[in-house]
Amino acid sequence: MKTWYPTAEQPKRVFLIGIWDEGASKQEMESRTAEFRGLAKSLGVEIAAQETVHVRELRSRFGMGTGKARELGEKAAALEADCLILDWEPSPSQQRNWEDLSGVPVIDRQELIIQIFAERAKTKEAALQVELAELSYALPRLSHKYLNLSRQRGGSYGAKGAGETRFETDRRIIEGRIQRVRQELEEVRKHRAVQRKRRGKTAFSCALVGYTNSGKSSLLNALTGAGVLAEDKLFATLDPVARPLPGKAIMLIDTVGFIRRLPHNLVDAFRATLEEATLADLLIHVLDISDPDAEHYFDTTMAVLRELGADKKPMVIALNKVDRVNLADMVRNLPAPYANGVPVSAQTGWGLEELTRRVELLISGPVSRFRFPQDRYDLAAALYRDGQVLSEKHTDTGIEVEARVAPPLLEKLRGFTLPR
């Protein structure tokens, strides 16, 4: 009788450990804990257990007391955990201390997010950005890979000095690769600039931004029929996707989601993608209004936009997933920062017409009517180039055009406007 053994790789069992410091409220800590669990689930691991340790101050060896760290190390062994994941950014020496204590690999929150990004990377650009983040993360940890830094490569005693240590060689290799990846990403940025320039001749650009898993890709699909991947996962989208809004001179651009405590290595690595938000004519800030932490997610997204220098751009706030809440209660209790947001549901299509109308008004201004002399068709051409023309009619007295026009162009054409 044959005995069958499973050949598929089993998911890694992980033990999640977080720190609750004095600066965080209980509600914020519960939110962080749930998000940390969601990040781990996004990687497809099996969560053996999760524990959050309350500390008054971060300790130098483990980030917490030695006794508590040993207790957690013993618990990891009892759980037969394959890996520990720490919900903070320990120093390289702290990470090595945890590995020595537990006897299993230890990764931190930053590396967890990088691994999720690596799993989601489908295009060359995304792969390059992930590689840059991985290399930038690994570089300061190189010195802790080698227990014996006296190992030499090259050189001879009594000649021109000892050769390079293995650490120095690997550091030089990584720094060189970082430089090459940055150059490749710069080429990507230039290519994207050319694409934006072409789009800009015929359409306004509107970037969808927001917290990860807020429904940006689903909203893009609902508005344009784009059919892009939209999953109930953190960081389902890494590459910007541009699709025209049907019947409108507007290009919608999906972007990578934000998250609290977004590692600076990732902000730097994904700058070629994140700059879509900084260069767009308008932002649609997508907020999952059904989430109890919506207000915190709003603040986090605005903080990242400030870091990118995009927080002052014209913005429409889309209060997504209203199909999951009581609409009357929601409207009554909206916080002031997004009280004027547009309630929508990417799932049911509710509110999308109002969202489109609000976007058109903000980008192009109100509808205006113009009459140009027959010999000034160049002015009508300017409306086609820089505005949104709704109708054009030739009469004996000239050319009459109805269009949405942004304030600067409207001011230039003030002498040709007609009363509505």
C-alpha positions in Angstrom: 0.0 0.0 0.0 1.4 3.4 -1.0 1.8 6.1 1.5 1.2 9.6 0.2 3.2 12.5 1.6 2.3 16.2 1.1 4.8 17.8 -1.3 3.4 21.4 -1.3 5.3 23.8 0.8 3.5 24.5 4.0 3.0 28.1 5.1 5.5 29.4 7.7 4.4 29.5 11.3 5.1 33.0 12.7 4.9 34.5 16.1 4.0 38.2 16.0 5.4 40.5 18.7 4.6 44.1 19.2 5.5 46.9 21.6 3.0 49.2 23.3 4.8 52.3 24.4 3.5 55.1 26.7 2.9 57.4 23.7 0.1 55.3 22.2 -3.5 55.1 23.4 -5.3 51.8 23.8 -7.5 52.4 20.8 -4.4 53.2 18.6 -2.6 50.2 19.9 -5.5 47.9 19.1 -5.6 49.4 15.6 -1.9 48.8 15.2 -2.2 45.2 16.4 -5.0 44.5 13.9 -3.1 46.1 11.1 0.1 44.2 11.9 -1.9 40.9 11.8 -3.3 42.0 8.5 0.2 42.6 7.1 1.3 39.1 8.2 -1.8 37.5 6.6 -1.1 39.4 3.4 2.2 37.4 3.2 0.3 34.1 3.4 1.9 32.9 6.6 0.2 30.9 9.4 0.0 33.0 12.6 0.8 30.8 15.5 0.3 33.6 18.1 0.4 37.3 18.6 1.5 39.2 21.7 1.9 42.9 22.5 4.2 43.9 25.3 3.6 47.1 27.3 6.9 48.9 27.9 7.7 52.2 29.6 10.9 52.7 27.6 12.7 50.8 24.8 15.6 48.7 26.1 18.9 48.5 24.2 19.2 44.7 24.0 15.8 43.5 23.0 13.6 46.6 23.0 12.0 45.3 26.3 13.2 43.7 29.5 15.5 40.6 29.1 13.2 38.5 31.3 10.1 39.2 29.0 12.2 38.6 25.9 13.3 35.2 27.2 9.7 34.3 28.1 8.7 35.1 24.5 11.6 33.1 23.1 10.4 30.1 25.1 6.9 30.6 23.9 8.1 30.7 20.3 9.8 27.3 20.9 6.7 25.9 22.4 4.6 27.1 19.4 7.2 25.6 17.0 7.3 29.0 15.3 9.5 29.2 12.2 10.0 32.9 12.5 9.5 35.9 14.7 8.1 39.1 13.3 8.6 42.3 15.3 6.2 45.2 14.9 8.9 47.9 15.3 12.2 48.6 13.7 14.9 47.1 15.9 18.5 48.0 15.4 20.6 45.3 13.6 22.2 44.3 16.9 18.7 43.9 18.6 17.6 41.8 15.6 20.6 39.5 16.1 20.0 39.3 19.8 16.4 38.1 19.1 17.7 35.5 16.7 20.3 34.2 19.2 17.6 34.1 21.9 14.9 32.3 19.9 17.1 30.2 17.5 14.8 31.1 14.5 15.0 33.9 11.9 13.7 37.3 13.0 12.3 40.0 10.7 10.9 43.4 11.5 7.9 45.4 10.3 9.9 47.1 7.5 11.2 43.8 6.1 7.7 42.3 6.3 6.3 45.1 4.1 9.3 44.7 1.7 8.5 41.0 1.4 4.8 41.8 0.7 5.9 44.2 -2.0 8.3 41.7 -3.5 5.5 39.1 -3.7 3.2 41.7 -5.4 5.8 43.0 -7.9 4.8 42.0 -11.4 6.5 44.6 -13.6 10.1 45.4 -14.1 9.6 48.8 -12.5 8.0 47.3 -9.4 10.8 44.7 -9.2 13.4 47.5 -9.4 11.7 49.5 -6.6 11.5 46.5 -4.4 15.1 45.6 -5.0 16.2 49.2 -4.1 14.2 48.9 -0.8 15.8 45.5 -0.1 19.3 46.7 -0.7 18.8 49.9 1.3 17.4 47.8 4.2 20.3 45.3 4.0 23.2 47.8 3.8 23.3 48.9 7.5 22.8 45.3 8.6 25.9 43.9 6.7 28.3 44.3 9.7 26.1 42.0 11.7 26.3 39.2 9.1 29.9 38.4 9.9 31.1 37.2 13.2 34.7 37.4 12.0 35.4 40.6 10.2 39.1 39.8 9.9 38.5 37.5 6.9 40.4 39.0 4.0 40.2 38.9 0.2 43.3 39.7 -1.7 46.5 41.5 -0.5 49.4 39.8 1.1 51.3 40.4 4.4 54.1 42.8 4.1 53.1 44.1 0.7 50.7 47.1 0.3 48.6 46.3 3.3 45.9 43.7 3.9 43.2 43.3 1.3 39.5 44.1 1.7 37.5 42.3 4.3 34.5 40.3 3.1 32.3 42.9 4.7 34.0 45.8 2.8 33.7 43.8 -0.5 30.0 43.1 0.0 29.3 46.6 1.0 31.0 47.9 -2.1 28.9 45.5 -4.2 25.7 46.5 -2.7 26.4 50.2 -3.0 27.3 49.7 -6.6 24.0 47.8 -7.2 22.0 50.5 -5.5 23.6 53.1 -7.8 22.7 51.0 -10.9 19.1 50.4 -9.7 18.7 54.2 -9.1 19.9 54.9 -12.6 17.4 52.4 -14.1 14.6 53.9 -12.0 15.6 57.4 -13.2 15.1 56.1 -16.8 11.7 54.8 -15.7 10.9 58.2 -14.3 11.9 59.9 -17.6 9.7 57.4 -19.6 6.8 58.1 -17.3 7.3 61.9 -17.8 7.0 61.4 -21.5 3.8 59.4 -21.1 2.4 62.2 -18.8 3.3 64.8 -21.3 1.4 63.0 -24.0 -1.6 62.5 -21.7 -1.5 66.2 -20.7 -2.1 67.3 -24.3 -5.6 65.7 -24.3 -6.6 65.1 -20.7 -6.3 66.3 -17.1 -4.6 63.8 -14.7 -6.3 62.7 -11.6 -4.5 60.4 -9.1 -6.4 58.1 -6.7 -4.6 58.1 -3.4 -5.4 56.7 0.0 -4.7 54.2 2.7 -3.9 50.7 1.5 -7.0 48.5 0.9 -9.3 51.6 0.9 -10.8 50.6 -2.5 -8.8 52.7 -5.0 -8.5 50.0 -7.6 -12.2 49.0 -7.2 -13.2 52.6 -7.6 -11.0 52.9 -10.7 -12.7 49.8 -12.1 -16.2 51.2 -11.3 -15.5 54.5 -12.9 -13.6 53.4 -16.0 -14.3 49.6 -16.5 -10.5 49.2 -16.3 -10.6 45.6 -15.0 -7.4 46.0 -13.0 -6.7 43.7 -10.1 -8.7 44.6 -7.0 -8.2 42.3 -4.0 -9.1 42.6 -0.4 -5.4 42.7 0.5 -3.0 45.2 1.8 -0.8 46.6 -1.1 -2.6 44.8 -3.9 -1.5 47.5 -6.3 2.2 48.5 -6.7 2.3 50.0 -10.2 0.3 53.1 -11.2 -2.4 52.2 -13.7 -3.8 55.0 -15.9 -7.3 54.8 -17.5 -9.4 57.4 -19.2 -12.8 58.4 -17.6 -15.3 57.5 -20.4 -16.6 60.5 -22.2 -14.4 63.0 -20.2 -11.1 64.6 -20.9 -9.8 63.1 -17.6 -7.2 60.4 -17.0 -7.5 58.5 -13.7 -4.4 57.0 -12.2 -4.4 54.3 -9.5 -1.4 54.5 -7.1 0.2 52.4 -4.4 -1.6 52.6 -1.0 -0.1 54.3 2.0 0.2 52.9 5.5 1.1 54.3 8.9 4.8 54.4 9.7 5.6 53.8 6.0 9.3 53.0 6.0 11.5 55.8 4.5 13.3 53.2 2.4 10.0 52.4 0.7 9.1 56.1 0.2 12.5 56.6 -1.4 12.4 53.4 -3.5 8.8 54.0 -4.7 9.3 57.7 -5.4 8.9 57.0 -9.2 5.5 55.6 -8.5 4.5 58.0 -5.7 5.4 61.1 -7.8 2.2 60.4 -9.8 0.4 62.0 -6.8 2.7 65.0 -6.8 2.4 65.7 -10.5 -1.4 65.1 -11.0 -3.7 68.0 -11.6 -6.1 66.7 -8.9 -6.2 64.0 -6.2 -9.1 61.8 -5.3 -8.5 60.8 -1.7 -10.2 57.4 -1.3 -11.2 56.7 2.3 -12.8 53.5 3.6 -15.5 55.2 5.7 -16.7 51.8 7.0 -13.4 51.3 8.9 -13.5 52.4 12.6 -10.0 53.8 12.1 -11.0 55.9 9.1 -10.0 59.2 10.8 -6.6 57.9 11.6 -6.2 56.6 8.0 -7.2 60.0 6.7 -4.5 61.6 8.8 -1.9 59.1 7.8 -2.5 59.6 4.1 -2.4 63.4 4.5 0.9 63.0 6.4 2.4 61.0 3.5 1.1 63.5 1.0 2.8 66.3 3.0 6.1 64.4 2.9 5.7 64.1 -0.9 4.8 67.8 -1.2 1.3 67.0 -2.6 -1.0 67.9 0.3 -1.9 71.4 -1.2 -3.2 70.0 -4.5 -6.9 70.3 -5.4 -8.6 67.3 -3.8 -11.9 65.5 -3.8 -12.5 63.1 -0.9 -14.3 59.9 -1.8 -16.0 58.3 1.2 -15.9 54.7 -0.1 -17.8 51.6 1.1 -20.9 53.4 2.2 -22.8 50.2 1.4 -21.4 48.9 4.6 -22.6 51.7 6.9 -25.8 53.5 7.9 -25.6 56.5 5.6 -27.6 58.9 7.8 -25.5 58.1 10.9 -22.3 58.4 8.9 -23.2 61.9 7.4 -24.2 63.1 10.9 -20.9 62.1 12.5 -18.3 63.0 9.9 -15.2 64.7 11.3 -14.6 68.2 10.0 -11.5 67.4 7.8 -13.7 65.3 5.4 -17.2 66.5 6.2 -17.6 67.7 2.5 -16.5 64.3 1.1 -18.6 62.5 -1.5 -20.2 59.3 -0.2 -19.7 56.5 -2.8 -19.7 52.7 -3.2 -17.3 51.2 -5.7 -19.2 47.9 -5.1 -22.7 49.1 -6.0 -21.9 52.2 -8.1 -23.8 54.5 -5.7 -22.6 58.1 -5.7 -20.2 57.8 -8.7 -22.1 60.4 -10.8 -21.8 63.0 -8.0 -18.1 62.1 -7.6 -17.5 62.6 -11.4 -19.3 65.9 -11.3 -17.3 67.1 -8.3 -14.0 66.1 -10.1 -15.1 68.0 -13.3 -15.9 71.1 -11.3 -12.7 71.1 -9.4 -10.5 70.4 -12.4 -12.2 72.5 -15.1 -14.2 75.0 -13.2 -17.9 75.8 -13.9 -19.3 75.7 -17.4 -18.8 79.0 -19.4 -19.9 80.2 -22.8 -17.7 82.1 -25.2 -18.1 83.9 -28.6 -15.0 84.3 -30.7 -14.6 86.2 -34.0 -14.4 84.0 -37.1 -10.7 84.8 -37.5 -9.8 83.8 -33.9 -10.2 80.0 -34.0 -6.9 79.9 -32.2 -8.9 80.8 -29.0 -11.3 77.9 -29.5 -8.3 75.7 -30.1 -6.9 76.9 -26.7 -10.2 75.6 -25.1 -9.8 72.2 -26.7 -6.2 72.1 -25.6 -6.5 73.3 -22.0 -10.2 73.0 -21.1 -13.1 70.6 -21.7 -15.3 71.6 -24.6 -18.9 70.6 -24.3 -20.3 72.1 -27.6 -19.2 74.3 -30.5 -21.5 76.2 -32.9 -20.6 78.4 -35.9 -22.8 81.5 -36.4 -22.8 84.6 -38.6 -21.2 86.6 -35.8 -18.5 84.1 -34.9 -17.8 80.8 -33.1 -19.8 80.0 -29.9 -18.2 77.5 -27.6 -19.5 76.0 -24.3 -16.7 74.6 -22.1 -15.4 74.0 -18.6 -12.3 76.1 -18.1 -9.9 76.4 -15.3 -9.6 79.9 -13.6 -6.3 81.0 -15.2 -7.6 80.4 -18.8 -11.0 81.8 -17.9 -9.4 85.1 -16.9 -7.5 85.3 -20.2 -10.7 84.8 -22.1 -12.8 87.2 -20.0 -13.5 89.6 -22.9 -15.1 86.8 -25.0 -17.5 85.3 -22.4 -21.3 85.3 -22.8 -23.9 85.5 -20.1 -25.4 82.1 -19.2 
